[in-house]
């Protein structure tokens, strides 16, 4: 595993959610960004990334293999 999920996935998901949280006027934000929309699109982005990577790695595994030989 390349460690892409902890670096880009978790940090990107947190950034997406935090944009919705800290844009609320109660936290000093200007408003205009809904936490619900940020949550929905963050989850959608995660699902799209999981499906796409599963398909891509599946095709690579079938066609040319993704494991190195000893």
Secondary structure, DSSP 8 states (H G I E B T S, - for coil): --SHIIIIIIHHHHHHHHHHHHTSGGGT----S-HHHHHHHHHHHHHHHHHHHHHHHHHHHHHT-SS---
